[in-house]
Amino acid sequence: MSFTGRLLIGTGDVADSPYLNMGFRPAWMYSDVRELTFRDGRLLTATDHSAELAAVRSEAAGPVAGEPTGQWISRTFSLSYDYSWPGRS
């Protein structure tokens, strides 16, 4: 398959994760996360981002101070990179 783009893949549960049951689990809910980059079906990179996602986990798990709940819901349950990796595009 001649896919060009990025994929986030994850494995391993994180203790004390919130229960989210709306589609795919975001990357910050996994303990081991890799970002795979492909060009024309060939794997170019497989980068470990587990530590970076662990750093954003506490902010992603719920609304930040002063954030409207509706905004957090929109941010958390989308299919963009922000869904899996807040602050990353």
PyMOL Python script that loads the backbone (N, CA, C, O; Angstrom):
from pymol import cmd

cmd.read_pdbstr("""\
ATOM      1  N   MET A   1       0.854  -1.163   0.000  1.00  0.00           N
ATOM      2  CA  MET A   1       0.000   0.000   0.000  1.00  0.00           C
ATOM      3  C   MET A   1       0.907   1.235   0.000  1.00  0.00           C
ATOM      4  O   MET A   1       1.843   1.315   0.796  1.00  0.00           O
ATOM      5  N   SER A   2       0.645   2.159  -0.852  1.00  0.00           N
ATOM      6  CA  SER A   2       1.512   3.336  -0.968  1.00  0.00           C
ATOM      7  C   SER A   2       1.026   4.473  -0.064  1.00  0.00           C
ATOM      8  O   SER A   2       0.694   5.558  -0.543  1.00  0.00           O
ATOM      9  N   PHE A   3       0.989   4.216   1.229  1.00  0.00           N
ATOM     10  CA  PHE A   3       0.560   5.204   2.217  1.00  0.00           C
ATOM     11  C   PHE A   3       1.683   6.189   2.507  1.00  0.00           C
ATOM     12  O   PHE A   3       2.838   5.797   2.675  1.00  0.00           O
ATOM     13  N   THR A   4       1.337   7.461   2.564  1.00  0.00           N
ATOM     14  CA  THR A   4       2.264   8.507   2.977  1.00  0.00           C
ATOM     15  C   THR A   4       1.599   9.256   4.117  1.00  0.00           C
ATOM     16  O   THR A   4       0.495   9.779   3.966  1.00  0.00           O
ATOM     17  N   GLY A   5       2.272   9.305   5.254  1.00  0.00           N
ATOM     18  CA  GLY A   5       1.715   9.996   6.417  1.00  0.00           C
ATOM     19  C   GLY A   5       2.275   9.451   7.712  1.00  0.00           C
ATOM     20  O   GLY A   5       3.276   8.734   7.727  1.00  0.00           O
ATOM     21  N   ARG A   6       1.599   9.810   8.814  1.00  0.00           N
ATOM     22  CA  ARG A   6       2.044   9.411  10.149  1.00  0.00           C
ATOM     23  C   ARG A   6       0.953   8.603  10.841  1.00  0.00           C
ATOM     24  O   ARG A   6      -0.239   8.806  10.611  1.00  0.00           O
ATOM     25  N   LEU A   7       1.390   7.688  11.687  1.00  0.00           N
ATOM     26  CA  LEU A   7       0.478   6.914  12.533  1.00  0.00           C
ATOM     27  C   LEU A   7       1.019   6.934  13.959  1.00  0.00           C
ATOM     28  O   LEU A   7       2.228   6.844  14.171  1.00  0.00           O
ATOM     29  N   LEU A   8       0.131   7.050  14.920  1.00  0.00           N
ATOM     30  CA  LEU A   8       0.506   6.862  16.316  1.00  0.00           C
ATOM     31  C   LEU A   8       0.008   5.495  16.736  1.00  0.00           C
ATOM     32  O   LEU A   8      -1.163   5.174  16.535  1.00  0.00           O
ATOM     33  N   ILE A   9       0.879   4.682  17.319  1.00  0.00           N
ATOM     34  CA  ILE A   9       0.476   3.382  17.822  1.00  0.00           C
ATOM     35  C   ILE A   9       0.865   3.304  19.285  1.00  0.00           C
ATOM     36  O   ILE A   9       1.889   3.853  19.691  1.00  0.00           O
ATOM     37  N   GLY A  10       0.053   2.628  20.073  1.00  0.00           N
ATOM     38  CA  GLY A  10       0.332   2.542  21.492  1.00  0.00           C
ATOM     39  C   GLY A  10      -0.052   1.205  22.074  1.00  0.00           C
ATOM     40  O   GLY A  10      -0.893   0.487  21.534  1.00  0.00           O
ATOM     41  N   THR A  11       0.587   0.880  23.197  1.00  0.00           N
ATOM     42  CA  THR A  11       0.291  -0.338  23.940  1.00  0.00           C
ATOM     43  C   THR A  11       0.570  -0.078  25.412  1.00  0.00           C
ATOM     44  O   THR A  11       1.329   0.829  25.752  1.00  0.00           O
ATOM     45  N   GLY A  12      -0.030  -0.857  26.269  1.00  0.00           N
ATOM     46  CA  GLY A  12       0.211  -0.745  27.708  1.00  0.00           C
ATOM     47  C   GLY A  12      -0.705   0.262  28.369  1.00  0.00           C
ATOM     48  O   GLY A  12      -0.753   1.430  27.983  1.00  0.00           O
ATOM     49  N   ASP A  13      -1.432  -0.207  29.371  1.00  0.00           N
ATOM     50  CA  ASP A  13      -2.338   0.684  30.107  1.00  0.00           C
ATOM     51  C   ASP A  13      -1.566   1.554  31.087  1.00  0.00           C
ATOM     52  O   ASP A  13      -0.520   1.154  31.599  1.00  0.00           O
ATOM     53  N   VAL A  14      -2.083   2.724  31.338  1.00  0.00           N
ATOM     54  CA  VAL A  14      -1.519   3.649  32.316  1.00  0.00           C
ATOM     55  C   VAL A  14      -2.401   3.604  33.554  1.00  0.00           C
ATOM     56  O   VAL A  14      -3.625   3.696  33.452  1.00  0.00           O
ATOM     57  N   ALA A  15      -1.791   3.464  34.711  1.00  0.00           N
ATOM     58  CA  ALA A  15      -2.547   3.434  35.962  1.00  0.00           C
ATOM     59  C   ALA A  15      -3.302   4.744  36.157  1.00  0.00           C
ATOM     60  O   ALA A  15      -2.806   5.813  35.799  1.00  0.00           O
ATOM     61  N   ASP A  16      -4.487   4.657  36.717  1.00  0.00           N
ATOM     62  CA  ASP A  16      -5.322   5.818  37.040  1.00  0.00           C
ATOM     63  C   ASP A  16      -5.756   6.623  35.813  1.00  0.00           C
ATOM     64  O   ASP A  16      -5.980   7.829  35.916  1.00  0.00           O
ATOM     65  N   SER A  17      -5.876   5.971  34.658  1.00  0.00           N
ATOM     66  CA  SER A  17      -6.386   6.654  33.465  1.00  0.00           C
ATOM     67  C   SER A  17      -7.881   6.872  33.622  1.00  0.00           C
ATOM     68  O   SER A  17      -8.566   6.064  34.250  1.00  0.00           O
ATOM     69  N   PRO A  18      -8.388   7.955  33.057  1.00  0.00           N
ATOM     70  CA  PRO A  18      -9.841   8.131  33.075  1.00  0.00           C
ATOM     71  C   PRO A  18     -10.490   7.118  32.141  1.00  0.00           C
ATOM     72  O   PRO A  18      -9.848   6.606  31.224  1.00  0.00           O
ATOM     73  N   TYR A  19     -11.746   6.837  32.377  1.00  0.00           N
ATOM     74  CA  TYR A  19     -12.488   5.938  31.496  1.00  0.00           C
ATOM     75  C   TYR A  19     -13.044   6.773  30.351  1.00  0.00           C
ATOM     76  O   TYR A  19     -13.896   7.635  30.563  1.00  0.00           O
ATOM     77  N   LEU A  20     -12.568   6.519  29.149  1.00  0.00           N
ATOM     78  CA  LEU A  20     -13.051   7.208  27.957  1.00  0.00           C
ATOM     79  C   LEU A  20     -13.602   6.159  27.012  1.00  0.00           C
ATOM     80  O   LEU A  20     -12.874   5.260  26.589  1.00  0.00           O
ATOM     81  N   ASN A  21     -14.865   6.263  26.679  1.00  0.00           N
ATOM     82  CA  ASN A  21     -15.496   5.274  25.821  1.00  0.00           C
ATOM     83  C   ASN A  21     -16.197   5.968  24.656  1.00  0.00           C
ATOM     84  O   ASN A  21     -17.411   5.855  24.488  1.00  0.00           O
ATOM     85  N   MET A  22     -15.420   6.680  23.863  1.00  0.00           N
ATOM     86  CA  MET A  22     -15.984   7.377  22.707  1.00  0.00           C
ATOM     87  C   MET A  22     -15.008   7.239  21.539  1.00  0.00           C
ATOM     88  O   MET A  22     -14.287   8.180  21.209  1.00  0.00           O
ATOM     89  N   GLY A  23     -14.993   6.067  20.921  1.00  0.00           N
ATOM     90  CA  GLY A  23     -14.119   5.873  19.771  1.00  0.00           C
ATOM     91  C   GLY A  23     -12.751   5.371  20.192  1.00  0.00           C
ATOM     92  O   GLY A  23     -12.629   4.594  21.138  1.00  0.00           O
ATOM     93  N   PHE A  24     -11.732   5.816  19.491  1.00  0.00           N
ATOM     94  CA  PHE A  24     -10.376   5.361  19.745  1.00  0.00           C
ATOM     95  C   PHE A  24      -9.811   6.003  21.000  1.00  0.00           C
ATOM     96  O   PHE A  24     -10.094   7.162  21.304  1.00  0.00           O
ATOM     97  N   ARG A  25      -9.003   5.226  21.731  1.00  0.00           N
ATOM     98  CA  ARG A  25      -8.325   5.773  22.900  1.00  0.00           C
ATOM     99  C   ARG A  25      -7.199   6.684  22.425  1.00  0.00           C
ATOM    100  O   ARG A  25      -6.492   6.340  21.479  1.00  0.00           O
ATOM    101  N   PRO A  26      -7.018   7.839  23.062  1.00  0.00           N
ATOM    102  CA  PRO A  26      -5.934   8.731  22.665  1.00  0.00           C
ATOM    103  C   PRO A  26      -4.571   8.159  23.056  1.00  0.00           C
ATOM    104  O   PRO A  26      -4.480   7.337  23.968  1.00  0.00           O
ATOM    105  N   ALA A  27      -3.531   8.585  22.379  1.00  0.00           N
ATOM    106  CA  ALA A  27      -2.177   8.073  22.611  1.00  0.00           C
ATOM    107  C   ALA A  27      -1.710   8.302  24.038  1.00  0.00           C
ATOM    108  O   ALA A  27      -0.952   7.489  24.568  1.00  0.00           O
ATOM    109  N   TRP A  28      -2.138   9.386  24.677  1.00  0.00           N
ATOM    110  CA  TRP A  28      -1.671   9.659  26.041  1.00  0.00           C
ATOM    111  C   TRP A  28      -2.188   8.651  27.058  1.00  0.00           C
ATOM    112  O   TRP A  28      -1.736   8.656  28.203  1.00  0.00           O
ATOM    113  N   MET A  29      -3.122   7.787  26.672  1.00  0.00           N
ATOM    114  CA  MET A  29      -3.632   6.754  27.576  1.00  0.00           C
ATOM    115  C   MET A  29      -2.803   5.467  27.520  1.00  0.00           C
ATOM    116  O   MET A  29      -3.122   4.505  28.219  1.00  0.00           O
ATOM    117  N   TYR A  30      -1.752   5.432  26.704  1.00  0.00           N
ATOM    118  CA  TYR A  30      -0.887   4.264  26.600  1.00  0.00           C
ATOM    119  C   TYR A  30       0.472   4.565  27.218  1.00  0.00           C
ATOM    120  O   TYR A  30       0.940   5.703  27.177  1.00  0.00           O
ATOM    121  N   SER A  31       1.099   3.552  27.784  1.00  0.00           N
ATOM    122  CA  SER A  31       2.419   3.747  28.393  1.00  0.00           C
ATOM    123  C   SER A  31       3.542   3.721  27.368  1.00  0.00           C
ATOM    124  O   SER A  31       4.584   4.340  27.586  1.00  0.00           O
ATOM    125  N   ASP A  32       3.355   3.023  26.262  1.00  0.00           N
ATOM    126  CA  ASP A  32       4.370   2.931  25.214  1.00  0.00           C
ATOM    127  C   ASP A  32       3.756   3.429  23.907  1.00  0.00           C
ATOM    128  O   ASP A  32       2.809   2.832  23.396  1.00  0.00           O
ATOM    129  N   VAL A  33       4.296   4.524  23.368  1.00  0.00           N
ATOM    130  CA  VAL A  33       3.725   5.145  22.165  1.00  0.00           C
ATOM    131  C   VAL A  33       4.824   5.392  21.143  1.00  0.00           C
ATOM    132  O   VAL A  33       5.881   5.937  21.460  1.00  0.00           O
ATOM    133  N   ARG A  34       4.553   4.980  19.912  1.00  0.00           N
ATOM    134  CA  ARG A  34       5.474   5.209  18.786  1.00  0.00           C
ATOM    135  C   ARG A  34       4.746   5.991  17.698  1.00  0.00           C
ATOM    136  O   ARG A  34       3.552   5.807  17.463  1.00  0.00           O
ATOM    137  N   GLU A  35       5.485   6.849  17.057  1.00  0.00           N
ATOM    138  CA  GLU A  35       4.976   7.557  15.882  1.00  0.00           C
ATOM    139  C   GLU A  35       5.701   6.991  14.667  1.00  0.00           C
ATOM    140  O   GLU A  35       6.925   7.068  14.565  1.00  0.00           O
ATOM    141  N   LEU A  36       4.930   6.425  13.754  1.00  0.00           N
ATOM    142  CA  LEU A  36       5.486   5.846  12.539  1.00  0.00           C
ATOM    143  C   LEU A  36       5.265   6.804  11.380  1.00  0.00           C
ATOM    144  O   LEU A  36       4.160   7.312  11.191  1.00  0.00           O
ATOM    145  N   THR A  37       6.303   7.050  10.611  1.00  0.00           N
ATOM    146  CA  THR A  37       6.208   7.930   9.452  1.00  0.00           C
ATOM    147  C   THR A  37       6.500   7.110   8.199  1.00  0.00           C
ATOM    148  O   THR A  37       7.522   6.430   8.104  1.00  0.00           O
ATOM    149  N   PHE A  38       5.574   7.191   7.238  1.00  0.00           N
ATOM    150  CA  PHE A  38       5.685   6.433   5.996  1.00  0.00           C
ATOM    151  C   PHE A  38       5.728   7.369   4.796  1.00  0.00           C
ATOM    152  O   PHE A  38       5.143   8.451   4.809  1.00  0.00           O
ATOM    153  N   ARG A  39       6.431   6.931   3.764  1.00  0.00           N
ATOM    154  CA  ARG A  39       6.380   7.606   2.467  1.00  0.00           C
ATOM    155  C   ARG A  39       6.263   6.527   1.399  1.00  0.00           C
ATOM    156  O   ARG A  39       7.113   5.643   1.296  1.00  0.00           O
ATOM    157  N   ASP A  40       5.208   6.613   0.614  1.00  0.00           N
ATOM    158  CA  ASP A  40       4.951   5.637  -0.454  1.00  0.00           C
ATOM    159  C   ASP A  40       5.005   4.200   0.062  1.00  0.00           C
ATOM    160  O   ASP A  40       5.522   3.309  -0.611  1.00  0.00           O
ATOM    161  N   GLY A  41       4.468   3.986   1.260  1.00  0.00           N
ATOM    162  CA  GLY A  41       4.393   2.646   1.830  1.00  0.00           C
ATOM    163  C   GLY A  41       5.639   2.169   2.536  1.00  0.00           C
ATOM    164  O   GLY A  41       5.664   1.054   3.057  1.00  0.00           O
ATOM    165  N   ARG A  42       6.664   2.980   2.566  1.00  0.00           N
ATOM    166  CA  ARG A  42       7.918   2.584   3.227  1.00  0.00           C
ATOM    167  C   ARG A  42       8.048   3.301   4.569  1.00  0.00           C
ATOM    168  O   ARG A  42       7.837   4.509   4.670  1.00  0.00           O
ATOM    169  N   LEU A  43       8.396   2.542   5.580  1.00  0.00           N
ATOM    170  CA  LEU A  43       8.592   3.108   6.909  1.00  0.00           C
ATOM    171  C   LEU A  43       9.873   3.923   6.932  1.00  0.00           C
ATOM    172  O   LEU A  43      10.952   3.398   6.659  1.00  0.00           O
ATOM    173  N   LEU A  44       9.757   5.209   7.260  1.00  0.00           N
ATOM    174  CA  LEU A  44      10.924   6.087   7.334  1.00  0.00           C
ATOM    175  C   LEU A  44      11.453   6.190   8.760  1.00  0.00           C
ATOM    176  O   LEU A  44      12.661   6.117   8.989  1.00  0.00           O
ATOM    177  N   THR A  45      10.540   6.361   9.720  1.00  0.00           N
ATOM    178  CA  THR A  45      10.943   6.495  11.119  1.00  0.00           C
ATOM    179  C   THR A  45       9.938   5.805  12.028  1.00  0.00           C
ATOM    180  O   THR A  45       8.758   5.676  11.702  1.00  0.00           O
ATOM    181  N   ALA A  46      10.433   5.369  13.165  1.00  0.00           N
ATOM    182  CA  ALA A  46       9.605   4.810  14.238  1.00  0.00           C
ATOM    183  C   ALA A  46      10.143   5.428  15.530  1.00  0.00           C
ATOM    184  O   ALA A  46      11.087   4.911  16.127  1.00  0.00           O
ATOM    185  N   THR A  47       9.540   6.527  15.950  1.00  0.00           N
ATOM    186  CA  THR A  47      10.059   7.322  17.054  1.00  0.00           C
ATOM    187  C   THR A  47       9.280   7.050  18.334  1.00  0.00           C
ATOM    188  O   THR A  47       8.049   7.062  18.339  1.00  0.00           O
ATOM    189  N   ASP A  48      10.010   6.805  19.417  1.00  0.00           N
ATOM    190  CA  ASP A  48       9.389   6.574  20.724  1.00  0.00           C
ATOM    191  C   ASP A  48       9.041   7.926  21.346  1.00  0.00           C
ATOM    192  O   ASP A  48       9.923   8.746  21.602  1.00  0.00           O
ATOM    193  N   HIS A  49       7.747   8.149  21.588  1.00  0.00           N
ATOM    194  CA  HIS A  49       7.280   9.401  22.194  1.00  0.00           C
ATOM    195  C   HIS A  49       6.609   9.158  23.542  1.00  0.00           C
ATOM    196  O   HIS A  49       5.839   9.996  24.011  1.00  0.00           O
ATOM    197  N   SER A  50       6.894   8.026  24.163  1.00  0.00           N
ATOM    198  CA  SER A  50       6.256   7.658  25.420  1.00  0.00           C
ATOM    199  C   SER A  50       6.482   8.701  26.508  1.00  0.00           C
ATOM    200  O   SER A  50       5.536   9.076  27.201  1.00  0.00           O
ATOM    201  N   ALA A  51       7.694   9.170  26.671  1.00  0.00           N
ATOM    202  CA  ALA A  51       8.001  10.146  27.721  1.00  0.00           C
ATOM    203  C   ALA A  51       7.312  11.479  27.464  1.00  0.00           C
ATOM    204  O   ALA A  51       6.811  12.107  28.397  1.00  0.00           O
ATOM    205  N   GLU A  52       7.283  11.917  26.213  1.00  0.00           N
ATOM    206  CA  GLU A  52       6.622  13.184  25.887  1.00  0.00           C
ATOM    207  C   GLU A  52       5.122  13.124  26.169  1.00  0.00           C
ATOM    208  O   GLU A  52       4.544  14.091  26.666  1.00  0.00           O
ATOM    209  N   LEU A  53       4.494  12.001  25.855  1.00  0.00           N
ATOM    210  CA  LEU A  53       3.063  11.870  26.114  1.00  0.00           C
ATOM    211  C   LEU A  53       2.777  11.713  27.599  1.00  0.00           C
ATOM    212  O   LEU A  53       1.733  12.159  28.074  1.00  0.00           O
ATOM    213  N   ALA A  54       3.675  11.095  28.332  1.00  0.00           N
ATOM    214  CA  ALA A  54       3.505  11.006  29.789  1.00  0.00           C
ATOM    215  C   ALA A  54       3.508  12.403  30.403  1.00  0.00           C
ATOM    216  O   ALA A  54       2.807  12.656  31.383  1.00  0.00           O
ATOM    217  N   ALA A  55       4.299  13.310  29.825  1.00  0.00           N
ATOM    218  CA  ALA A  55       4.378  14.681  30.341  1.00  0.00           C
ATOM    219  C   ALA A  55       3.089  15.462  30.132  1.00  0.00           C
ATOM    220  O   ALA A  55       2.790  16.363  30.915  1.00  0.00           O
ATOM    221  N   VAL A  56       2.312  15.141  29.092  1.00  0.00           N
ATOM    222  CA  VAL A  56       1.059  15.868  28.843  1.00  0.00           C
ATOM    223  C   VAL A  56      -0.160  15.136  29.402  1.00  0.00           C
ATOM    224  O   VAL A  56      -1.276  15.655  29.353  1.00  0.00           O
ATOM    225  N   ARG A  57       0.052  13.942  29.929  1.00  0.00           N
ATOM    226  CA  ARG A  57      -1.060  13.104  30.388  1.00  0.00           C
ATOM    227  C   ARG A  57      -1.927  13.791  31.440  1.00  0.00           C
ATOM    228  O   ARG A  57      -3.154  13.722  31.361  1.00  0.00           O
ATOM    229  N   SER A  58      -1.323  14.442  32.407  1.00  0.00           N
ATOM    230  CA  SER A  58      -2.109  15.058  33.489  1.00  0.00           C
ATOM    231  C   SER A  58      -3.014  16.170  32.965  1.00  0.00           C
ATOM    232  O   SER A  58      -4.133  16.327  33.454  1.00  0.00           O
ATOM    233  N   GLU A  59      -2.559  16.939  31.991  1.00  0.00           N
ATOM    234  CA  GLU A  59      -3.381  18.003  31.417  1.00  0.00           C
ATOM    235  C   GLU A  59      -4.472  17.446  30.513  1.00  0.00           C
ATOM    236  O   GLU A  59      -5.565  18.008  30.435  1.00  0.00           O
ATOM    237  N   ALA A  60      -4.179  16.340  29.829  1.00  0.00           N
ATOM    238  CA  ALA A  60      -5.142  15.776  28.879  1.00  0.00           C
ATOM    239  C   ALA A  60      -6.269  15.030  29.578  1.00  0.00           C
ATOM    240  O   ALA A  60      -7.345  14.867  29.002  1.00  0.00           O
ATOM    241  N   ALA A  61      -6.047  14.578  30.799  1.00  0.00           N
ATOM    242  CA  ALA A  61      -7.015  13.719  31.484  1.00  0.00           C
ATOM    243  C   ALA A  61      -8.285  14.438  31.909  1.00  0.00           C
ATOM    244  O   ALA A  61      -9.263  13.783  32.269  1.00  0.00           O
ATOM    245  N   GLY A  62      -8.300  15.742  31.878  1.00  0.00           N
ATOM    246  CA  GLY A  62      -9.500  16.480  32.249  1.00  0.00           C
ATOM    247  C   GLY A  62      -9.352  17.942  31.860  1.00  0.00           C
ATOM    248  O   GLY A  62      -8.281  18.364  31.423  1.00  0.00           O
ATOM    249  N   PRO A  63     -10.409  18.710  32.016  1.00  0.00           N
ATOM    250  CA  PRO A  63     -10.321  20.141  31.674  1.00  0.00           C
ATOM    251  C   PRO A  63      -9.261  20.844  32.524  1.00  0.00           C
ATOM    252  O   PRO A  63      -9.156  20.590  33.724  1.00  0.00           O
ATOM    253  N   VAL A  64      -8.488  21.714  31.910  1.00  0.00           N
ATOM    254  CA  VAL A  64      -7.529  22.521  32.665  1.00  0.00           C
ATOM    255  C   VAL A  64      -8.299  23.633  33.368  1.00  0.00           C
ATOM    256  O   VAL A  64      -9.431  23.939  32.996  1.00  0.00           O
ATOM    257  N   ALA A  65      -7.702  24.222  34.358  1.00  0.00           N
ATOM    258  CA  ALA A  65      -8.365  25.259  35.149  1.00  0.00           C
ATOM    259  C   ALA A  65      -8.937  26.345  34.246  1.00  0.00           C
ATOM    260  O   ALA A  65      -8.215  26.930  33.438  1.00  0.00           O
ATOM    261  N   GLY A  66     -10.223  26.614  34.379  1.00  0.00           N
ATOM    262  CA  GLY A  66     -10.884  27.656  33.612  1.00  0.00           C
ATOM    263  C   GLY A  66     -11.360  27.235  32.236  1.00  0.00           C
ATOM    264  O   GLY A  66     -12.027  28.014  31.555  1.00  0.00           O
ATOM    265  N   GLU A  67     -11.035  26.026  31.811  1.00  0.00           N
ATOM    266  CA  GLU A  67     -11.450  25.562  30.483  1.00  0.00           C
ATOM    267  C   GLU A  67     -12.897  25.080  30.543  1.00  0.00           C
ATOM    268  O   GLU A  67     -13.236  24.262  31.399  1.00  0.00           O
ATOM    269  N   PRO A  68     -13.747  25.567  29.658  1.00  0.00           N
ATOM    270  CA  PRO A  68     -15.126  25.074  29.625  1.00  0.00           C
ATOM    271  C   PRO A  68     -15.165  23.582  29.319  1.00  0.00           C
ATOM    272  O   PRO A  68     -14.398  23.094  28.488  1.00  0.00           O
ATOM    273  N   THR A  69     -16.044  22.869  29.978  1.00  0.00           N
ATOM    274  CA  THR A  69     -16.154  21.426  29.785  1.00  0.00           C
ATOM    275  C   THR A  69     -16.403  21.074  28.321  1.00  0.00           C
ATOM    276  O   THR A  69     -15.841  20.104  27.813  1.00  0.00           O
ATOM    277  N   GLY A  70     -17.238  21.855  27.645  1.00  0.00           N
ATOM    278  CA  GLY A  70     -17.516  21.600  26.230  1.00  0.00           C
ATOM    279  C   GLY A  70     -16.265  21.678  25.373  1.00  0.00           C
ATOM    280  O   GLY A  70     -16.113  20.910  24.423  1.00  0.00           O
ATOM    281  N   GLN A  71     -15.369  22.599  25.699  1.00  0.00           N
ATOM    282  CA  GLN A  71     -14.127  22.730  24.943  1.00  0.00           C
ATOM    283  C   GLN A  71     -13.245  21.502  25.172  1.00  0.00           C
ATOM    284  O   GLN A  71     -12.637  20.988  24.233  1.00  0.00           O
ATOM    285  N   TRP A  72     -13.177  21.029  26.439  1.00  0.00           N
ATOM    286  CA  TRP A  72     -12.396  19.831  26.730  1.00  0.00           C
ATOM    287  C   TRP A  72     -12.971  18.627  25.992  1.00  0.00           C
ATOM    288  O   TRP A  72     -12.218  17.816  25.453  1.00  0.00           O
ATOM    289  N   ILE A  73     -14.294  18.503  25.962  1.00  0.00           N
ATOM    290  CA  ILE A  73     -14.926  17.383  25.258  1.00  0.00           C
ATOM    291  C   ILE A  73     -14.582  17.437  23.771  1.00  0.00           C
ATOM    292  O   ILE A  73     -14.238  16.412  23.182  1.00  0.00           O
ATOM    293  N   SER A  74     -14.668  18.594  23.170  1.00  0.00           N
ATOM    294  CA  SER A  74     -14.332  18.729  21.746  1.00  0.00           C
ATOM    295  C   SER A  74     -12.871  18.382  21.490  1.00  0.00           C
ATOM    296  O   SER A  74     -12.542  17.720  20.506  1.00  0.00           O
ATOM    297  N   ARG A  75     -12.005  18.832  22.380  1.00  0.00           N
ATOM    298  CA  ARG A  75     -10.573  18.575  22.234  1.00  0.00           C
ATOM    299  C   ARG A  75     -10.256  17.100  22.448  1.00  0.00           C
ATOM    300  O   ARG A  75      -9.405  16.541  21.755  1.00  0.00           O
ATOM    301  N   THR A  76     -10.923  16.476  23.388  1.00  0.00           N
ATOM    302  CA  THR A  76     -10.611  15.110  23.762  1.00  0.00           C
ATOM    303  C   THR A  76     -11.191  14.074  22.813  1.00  0.00           C
ATOM    304  O   THR A  76     -10.591  13.017  22.616  1.00  0.00           O
ATOM    305  N   PHE A  77     -12.345  14.355  22.224  1.00  0.00           N
ATOM    306  CA  PHE A  77     -13.014  13.347  21.410  1.00  0.00           C
ATOM    307  C   PHE A  77     -13.038  13.708  19.927  1.00  0.00           C
ATOM    308  O   PHE A  77     -14.059  13.530  19.263  1.00  0.00           O
ATOM    309  N   SER A  78     -11.935  14.208  19.409  1.00  0.00           N
ATOM    310  CA  SER A  78     -11.816  14.439  17.974  1.00  0.00           C
ATOM    311  C   SER A  78     -10.868  13.375  17.425  1.00  0.00           C
ATOM    312  O   SER A  78     -10.330  12.579  18.195  1.00  0.00           O
ATOM    313  N   LEU A  79     -10.657  13.348  16.132  1.00  0.00           N
ATOM    314  CA  LEU A  79      -9.737  12.381  15.536  1.00  0.00           C
ATOM    315  C   LEU A  79      -8.466  13.051  15.012  1.00  0.00           C
ATOM    316  O   LEU A  79      -7.758  12.479  14.183  1.00  0.00           O
ATOM    317  N   SER A  80      -8.180  14.246  15.488  1.00  0.00           N
ATOM    318  CA  SER A  80      -6.962  14.947  15.091  1.00  0.00           C
ATOM    319  C   SER A  80      -5.792  14.506  15.970  1.00  0.00           C
ATOM    320  O   SER A  80      -5.976  13.760  16.932  1.00  0.00           O
ATOM    321  N   TYR A  81      -4.599  14.968  15.635  1.00  0.00           N
ATOM    322  CA  TYR A  81      -3.453  14.684  16.484  1.00  0.00           C
ATOM    323  C   TYR A  81      -3.655  15.292  17.872  1.00  0.00           C
ATOM    324  O   TYR A  81      -3.174  14.742  18.863  1.00  0.00           O
ATOM    325  N   ASP A  82      -4.363  16.424  17.953  1.00  0.00           N
ATOM    326  CA  ASP A  82      -4.620  17.019  19.270  1.00  0.00           C
ATOM    327  C   ASP A  82      -5.394  16.077  20.174  1.00  0.00           C
ATOM    328  O   ASP A  82      -5.235  16.121  21.394  1.00  0.00           O
ATOM    329  N   TYR A  83      -6.217  15.239  19.601  1.00  0.00           N
ATOM    330  CA  TYR A  83      -6.968  14.250  20.370  1.00  0.00           C
ATOM    331  C   TYR A  83      -6.010  13.304  21.082  1.00  0.00           C
ATOM    332  O   TYR A  83      -6.145  13.069  22.283  1.00  0.00           O
ATOM    333  N   SER A  84      -5.055  12.766  20.355  1.00  0.00           N
ATOM    334  CA  SER A  84      -4.115  11.811  20.917  1.00  0.00           C
ATOM    335  C   SER A  84      -2.928  12.455  21.597  1.00  0.00           C
ATOM    336  O   SER A  84      -2.331  11.897  22.517  1.00  0.00           O
ATOM    337  N   TRP A  85      -2.601  13.649  21.121  1.00  0.00           N
ATOM    338  CA  TRP A  85      -1.374  14.283  21.604  1.00  0.00           C
ATOM    339  C   TRP A  85      -1.630  15.778  21.738  1.00  0.00           C
ATOM    340  O   TRP A  85      -1.291  16.537  20.830  1.00  0.00           O
ATOM    341  N   PRO A  86      -2.218  16.218  22.842  1.00  0.00           N
ATOM    342  CA  PRO A  86      -2.540  17.639  23.008  1.00  0.00           C
ATOM    343  C   PRO A  86      -1.304  18.526  22.823  1.00  0.00           C
ATOM    344  O   PRO A  86      -0.237  18.261  23.377  1.00  0.00           O
ATOM    345  N   GLY A  87      -1.479  19.574  22.036  1.00  0.00           N
ATOM    346  CA  GLY A  87      -0.402  20.520  21.798  1.00  0.00           C
ATOM    347  C   GLY A  87       0.483  20.181  20.620  1.00  0.00           C
ATOM    348  O   GLY A  87       1.343  20.981  20.253  1.00  0.00           O
ATOM    349  N   ARG A  88       0.299  19.023  20.017  1.00  0.00           N
ATOM    350  CA  ARG A  88       1.108  18.610  18.865  1.00  0.00           C
ATOM    351  C   ARG A  88       0.252  18.657  17.611  1.00  0.00           C
ATOM    352  O   ARG A  88      -0.912  18.258  17.651  1.00  0.00           O
ATOM    353  N   SER A  89       0.785  19.124  16.526  1.00  0.00           N
ATOM    354  CA  SER A  89       0.021  19.141  15.272  1.00  0.00           C
ATOM    355  C   SER A  89       0.720  18.321  14.222  1.00  0.00           C
ATOM    356  O   SER A  89       0.232  18.213  13.097  1.00  0.00           O
TER     357      SER A  89
END
""", "prot")
cmd.dss("prot")
cmd.show_as("cartoon", "prot")
cmd.util.cbc("prot")
cmd.orient("prot")
